[in-house]
Amino acid sequence: MPSQEDRWREFGAIVVRLTQGQDITREEARECWRQICEEEQSDLQQGGFIGALKAKPETPEEVAGTFEALYEYDTIKVQVDTPEPLIDNCGTGADTLKTFNVSTGAAITGAACGLYVVRHAARAISSNCGAIDVVEALGVNVESAPDVPKQSIEKAGICAWNAFLPTVHPKTLARVLSQIRFGSAINLVGPLLNPTMPSFKVMGVPNVDMIEIEAKTLREIGFKKAFVMHGLDDNSDKGMDEVSTLGPTQVAELHEDGSIENYTITPEDFGFAETTFEEIASTRDVQNDALALLRVLAGKDSGPKRDIVCLNAAPLLYVMGKAANLKAGVDMAREAIDSGKTLDKLRDWVTHQNVKPEDGIPTLEKMLEQI
């Protein structure tokens, strides 16, 4: 059996290869992450590996190996009983345009249209206000798992798993995410480490180069269909892990036969005029971002924030076959907001992702009074 010193040297040799720009195999990536999960390497060795892998950057095989290790060794598995398949729409973060929490609005709107949306998200790392921070401000219990999220997806059709919880990721994810403030392979696989593993995925990535890598990774690890995107801003060289209303969005769509289709969409394709970043930007304050989202969901804001929520709900509805195409998905999202279904769905979520409804509903009601 190799000694600790031998293991450290072998691991260090892989870090050196990465710093030289060499790719490693899926099996090597899996083994390195297994050792990180089991804390067989020092903190410095672990950090060196994570940084070197990111700087190279990652290949689909390396990302798949990362996923396999973190899912096997660091993710609880929860079986749920739902009448339809599950979908998740969490993005990677680490993008350069920090918007208000668009993906959460899209998830709630999708659920209001009949989808079963299982979110696996985190508190803010590279952004100002993480998805978990925002839904907590609206009254969702993000600190109790696994029973409360399981109850919520089964009864409300939507739930959120807090990636920072040791009860969700007991060994690595919560530990590492709490200690780093840069994008890494964990951003690429973290959104995939869902305890209630879905078969369908809508996922934003931090740059154009990662679109194809992430789509191939999703195919490698067995997703049936997926929609991977990076949105651009016509007025800057920056981008977002959402479908953009600031400029074109590049997409890689994974089809059920395993083929990947690449294309570009624009706001004008859906009848939206391009907006400015300032109109959809995060306020850098959780409470204010939560209120901005709530105004959209309650039908009080019919401007650019509503537009981008509807545009990002559309891929969920399209991927799951609820909408024939993205334009039809946008129309469905608008109707859900206008009819009050989206706000009703948020109430359902807050009711059921709490031990008792009275634990969360008063928080939501106070927020509603402020809009």
Secondary structure, 3 states (H helix, E strand, C coil): CCCHHHHHHHHHHHHHHHHCCCCCCHHHHHHHHHHHHCCCCCHHHHHHHHHHHHHCCCCHHHHHHHHHHHHHHHCCCCCCCCCCCEEECCCCCCCCCCECCHHHHHHHHHHHCCCEEEEEECCCCCCCCCHHHHHHHCCCCCCCCCHHHHHHHHHHCEEEEECCCCCCCCCCHHHHHCCCCCCCHHHHHHHHCCCCCCCEEEEECCCCHHHHHHHHHHHHCCCCEEEEEEEECCCCCCEECCCCCCCCEEEEEECCCCCEEEEEECHHHHCCCCCCHHHCECCCCHHHHHHHHHHHHCCCCCCHHHHHHHHHHHHHHHHCCCCCCHHHHHHHHHHHHHCCHHHHHHHHHHHHCCCCHHHCHHHHHHHHHCC
